Amino acid sequence: MTAPNELRLLPWSGPDGQPYYLSTDDRDGYISRLADNIEAVQLGTAAELLKEASETLDDQDAGPEELRRLVHELTGAVRDVHGIATSRCHLLAVSEPHRT
């Protein structure tokens, strides 16, 4: 089984916003694959929003409501991508051999 310091942060949270972690050595297990798929969707959504943001910023007719909606969606996407990066960075740190 996975050591406590090697838990994977999952890309969803509990009802009160608490993080969920996965402890497994099976990277091909159902929950690991589900988390990988959700992360792929989250990264795709962030990429689409970046494109939309560039187009909206170039649109001189974009109004405050449209900009507010875009900022709201971008905030969620950045939160998701930050969670993915944090989780993967942590996994990389614990999987790399310790240098002395």
VODRENKOL-324711 format. One record per residue: x, y, z of N, C-alpha, C in turn; residue number from 1. Coordinates in nm, 2 decimals, decimal comma, padded with zeros to 4 digits. Layout:
((X Y Z) (X Y Z) (X Y Z) NUM) ...
This chain:
((00,08 -00,12 00,00) (00,00 00,00 00,00) (00,09 00,12 00,00) 1) ((00,03 00,23 -00,04) (00,11 00,36 -00,05) (00,14 00,42 00,09) 2) ((00,26 00,47 00,10) (00,30 00,54 00,22) (00,21 00,66 00,24) 3) ((00,19 00,70 00,37) (00,10 00,82 00,39) (00,14 00,95 00,32) 4) ((00,27 00,96 00,30) (00,32 01,09 00,23) (00,31 01,08 00,08) 5) ((00,26 00,97 00,03) (00,24 00,95 -00,11) (00,10 00,95 -00,16) 6) ((00,01 01,00 -00,08) (-00,13 01,00 -00,12) (-00,15 01,09 -00,24) 7) ((-00,24 01,05 -00,32) (-00,28 01,14 -00,44) (-00,40 01,22 -00,41) 8) ((-00,38 01,35 -00,43) (-00,50 01,45 -00,41) (-00,59 01,42 -00,53) 9) ((-00,71 01,39 -00,50) (-00,81 01,37 -00,61) (-00,87 01,50 -00,66) 10) ((-00,92 01,50 -00,79) (-00,97 01,63 -00,84) (-01,11 01,66 -00,81) 11) ((-01,16 01,61 -00,70) (-01,29 01,65 -00,65) (-01,28 01,66 -00,49) 12) ((-01,38 01,72 -00,44) (-01,37 01,74 -00,29) (-01,50 01,69 -00,23) 13) ((-01,50 01,68 -00,10) (-01,62 01,64 -00,02) (-01,73 01,74 -00,01) 14) ((-01,84 01,71 00,05) (-01,95 01,81 00,06) (-01,92 01,94 00,13) 15) ((-01,82 01,93 00,22) (-01,78 02,05 00,29) (-01,66 02,12 00,23) 16) ((-01,62 02,07 00,11) (-01,50 02,12 00,05) (-01,37 02,06 00,09) 17) ((-01,38 01,96 00,18) (-01,25 01,89 00,23) (-01,19 01,81 00,11) 18) ((-01,06 01,80 00,10) (-01,00 01,73 -00,01) (-01,01 01,58 00,02) 19) ((-01,01 01,51 -00,09) (-01,01 01,36 -00,09) (-00,88 01,32 -00,14) 20) ((-00,82 01,21 -00,08) (-00,69 01,15 -00,12) (-00,71 01,01 -00,15) 21) ((-00,62 00,96 -00,24) (-00,63 00,82 -00,28) (-00,50 00,75 -00,23) 22) ((-00,51 00,64 -00,17) (-00,39 00,56 -00,13) (-00,39 00,43 -00,20) 23) ((-00,31 00,42 -00,30) (-00,30 00,29 -00,38) (-00,17 00,29 -00,46) 24) ((-00,13 00,16 -00,48) (-00,01 00,14 -00,56) (-00,05 00,12 -00,71) 25) ((-00,18 00,10 -00,73) (-00,23 00,06 -00,86) (-00,27 00,19 -00,94) 26) ((-00,18 00,23 -01,03) (-00,21 00,35 -01,11) (-00,31 00,32 -01,22) 27) ((-00,34 00,20 -01,24) (-00,44 00,16 -01,34) (-00,58 00,12 -01,28) 28) ((-00,59 00,14 -01,15) (-00,72 00,11 -01,08) (-00,83 00,21 -01,12) 29) ((-00,95 00,17 -01,09) (-01,07 00,24 -01,13) (-01,06 00,39 -01,09) 30) ((-01,03 00,41 -00,96) (-01,03 00,55 -00,91) (-00,92 00,63 -00,97) 31) ((-00,80 00,57 -00,99) (-00,69 00,64 -01,05) (-00,72 00,68 -01,19) 32) ((-00,78 00,59 -01,27) (-00,82 00,62 -01,41) (-00,93 00,73 -01,41) 33) ((-01,03 00,72 -01,32) (-01,13 00,82 -01,31) (-01,07 00,96 -01,28) 34) ((-00,98 00,96 -01,18) (-00,91 01,09 -01,15) (-00,83 01,14 -01,27) 35) ((-00,76 01,05 -01,34) (-00,69 01,10 -01,46) (-00,78 01,15 -01,57) 36) ((-00,90 01,09 -01,59) (-00,99 01,14 -01,69) (-01,05 01,27 -01,65) 37) ((-01,08 01,29 -01,52) (-01,14 01,42 -01,47) (-01,04 01,53 -01,49) 38) ((-00,91 01,50 -01,45) (-00,80 01,60 -01,47) (-00,79 01,63 -01,61) 39) ((-00,80 01,54 -01,71) (-00,78 01,57 -01,85) (-00,90 01,66 -01,89) 40) ((-01,02 01,64 -01,85) (-01,13 01,73 -01,88) (-01,10 01,87 -01,82) 41) ((-01,06 01,87 -01,70) (-01,03 02,00 -01,63) (-00,93 02,08 -01,71) 42) ((-00,82 02,01 -01,75) (-00,71 02,08 -01,83) (-00,77 02,13 -01,97) 43) ((-00,85 02,05 -02,03) (-00,91 02,08 -02,16) (-01,00 02,21 -02,14) 44) ((-01,08 02,21 -02,03) (-01,17 02,32 -02,01) (-01,08 02,45 -01,99) 45) ((-00,97 02,44 -01,91) (-00,89 02,55 -01,89) (-00,83 02,61 -02,02) 46) ((-00,79 02,51 -02,11) (-00,74 02,56 -02,24) (-00,84 02,63 -02,32) 47) ((-00,97 02,58 -02,32) (-01,07 02,64 -02,39) (-01,10 02,78 -02,33) 48) ((-01,10 02,79 -02,20) (-01,13 02,92 -02,14) (-01,02 03,02 -02,17) 49) ((-00,90 02,98 -02,18) (-00,79 03,07 -02,21) (-00,81 03,13 -02,35) 50) ((-00,85 03,04 -02,45) (-00,88 03,09 -02,58) (-01,00 03,19 -02,58) 51) ((-01,10 03,15 -02,50) (-01,22 03,24 -02,49) (-01,18 03,37 -02,43) 52) ((-01,09 03,37 -02,33) (-01,05 03,49 -02,26) (-00,97 03,58 -02,36) 53) ((-00,89 03,53 -02,44) (-00,81 03,61 -02,54) (-00,91 03,67 -02,64) 54) ((-01,01 03,60 -02,69) (-01,11 03,65 -02,78) (-01,19 03,76 -02,71) 55) ((-01,23 03,74 -02,59) (-01,31 03,84 -02,52) (-01,24 03,96 -02,49) 56) ((-01,11 03,95 -02,46) (-01,03 04,07 -02,43) (-01,01 04,15 -02,56) 57) ((-01,01 04,09 -02,68) (-00,99 04,16 -02,80) (-01,13 04,22 -02,85) 58) ((-01,24 04,18 -02,79) (-01,37 04,23 -02,83) (-01,40 04,36 -02,75) 59) ((-01,40 04,46 -02,83) (-01,42 04,60 -02,77) (-01,57 04,61 -02,71) 60) ((-01,66 04,52 -02,76) (-01,80 04,53 -02,72) (-01,83 04,44 -02,60) 61) ((-01,73 04,37 -02,55) (-01,76 04,28 -02,43) (-01,80 04,37 -02,31) 62) ((-01,91 04,33 -02,26) (-01,96 04,41 -02,15) (-01,92 04,35 -02,01) 63) ((-01,95 04,43 -01,91) (-01,92 04,39 -01,77) (-01,97 04,25 -01,73) 64) ((-02,09 04,22 -01,77) (-02,15 04,09 -01,73) (-02,07 03,97 -01,80) 65) ((-02,04 03,99 -01,92) (-01,96 03,89 -01,99) (-01,82 03,87 -01,93) 66) ((-01,76 03,98 -01,90) (-01,63 03,98 -01,83) (-01,64 03,91 -01,70) 67) ((-01,74 03,94 -01,62) (-01,76 03,89 -01,49) (-01,78 03,74 -01,50) 68) ((-01,86 03,69 -01,59) (-01,88 03,55 -01,61) (-01,75 03,48 -01,65) 69) ((-01,68 03,54 -01,74) (-01,55 03,48 -01,78) (-01,45 03,47 -01,66) 70) ((-01,44 03,58 -01,58) (-01,35 03,57 -01,47) (-01,40 03,46 -01,37) 71) ((-01,53 03,45 -01,35) (-01,58 03,34 -01,26) (-01,54 03,20 -01,31) 72) ((-01,56 03,18 -01,44) (-01,52 03,05 -01,50) (-01,37 03,03 -01,50) 73) ((-01,29 03,13 -01,52) (-01,15 03,12 -01,52) (-01,10 03,09 -01,38) 74) ((-01,16 03,15 -01,28) (-01,12 03,13 -01,14) (-01,14 02,98 -01,11) 75) ((-01,25 02,92 -01,15) (-01,27 02,78 -01,12) (-01,17 02,69 -01,20) 76) ((-01,14 02,73 -01,32) (-01,04 02,65 -01,40) (-00,90 02,66 -01,34) 77) ((-00,86 02,78 -01,29) (-00,73 02,80 -01,23) (-00,73 02,72 -01,10) 78) ((-00,84 02,72 -01,03) (-00,84 02,64 -00,90) (-00,82 02,49 -00,93) 79) ((-00,89 02,44 -01,04) (-00,87 02,30 -01,08) (-00,73 02,27 -01,12) 80) ((-00,67 02,35 -01,21) (-00,54 02,33 -01,26) (-00,43 02,34 -01,15) 81) ((-00,46 02,43 -01,05) (-00,37 02,44 -00,94) (-00,37 02,31 -00,86) 82) ((-00,49 02,26 -00,84) (-00,50 02,13 -00,77) (-00,43 02,02 -00,84) 83) ((-00,44 02,01 -00,97) (-00,37 01,91 -01,05) (-00,22 01,93 -01,03) 84) ((-00,17 02,05 -01,05) (-00,03 02,08 -01,04) (00,02 02,05 -00,90) 85) ((-00,05 02,08 -00,80) (-00,01 02,05 -00,66) (00,00 01,90 -00,64) 86) ((-00,10 01,83 -00,69) (-00,10 01,68 -00,67) (00,01 01,62 -00,74) 87) ((00,03 01,66 -00,87) (00,14 01,60 -00,95) (00,28 01,64 -00,90) 88) ((00,29 01,76 -00,86) (00,42 01,80 -00,80) (00,45 01,72 -00,68) 89) ((00,35 01,70 -00,59) (00,37 01,62 -00,47) (00,41 01,47 -00,51) 90) ((00,34 01,42 -00,61) (00,37 01,28 -00,65) (00,51 01,27 -00,71) 91) ((00,55 01,37 -00,79) (00,69 01,37 -00,84) (00,79 01,38 -00,73) 92) ((00,77 01,47 -00,63) (00,86 01,48 -00,52) (00,88 01,36 -00,44) 93) ((00,78 01,28 -00,42) (00,79 01,16 -00,34) (00,84 01,04 -00,42) 94) ((00,83 01,05 -00,56) (00,88 00,94 -00,64) (01,02 00,96 -00,68) 95) ((01,08 01,08 -00,67) (01,22 01,10 -00,71) (01,31 01,05 -00,60) 96) ((01,42 00,99 -00,64) (01,51 00,94 -00,53) (01,57 01,06 -00,45) 97) ((01,58 01,04 -00,32) (01,63 01,15 -00,24) (01,78 01,17 -00,26) 98) ((01,81 01,29 -00,29) (01,95 01,33 -00,31) (02,02 01,37 -00,18) 99) ((02,13 01,32 -00,16) (02,20 01,36 -00,03) (02,33 01,43 -00,07) 100) 
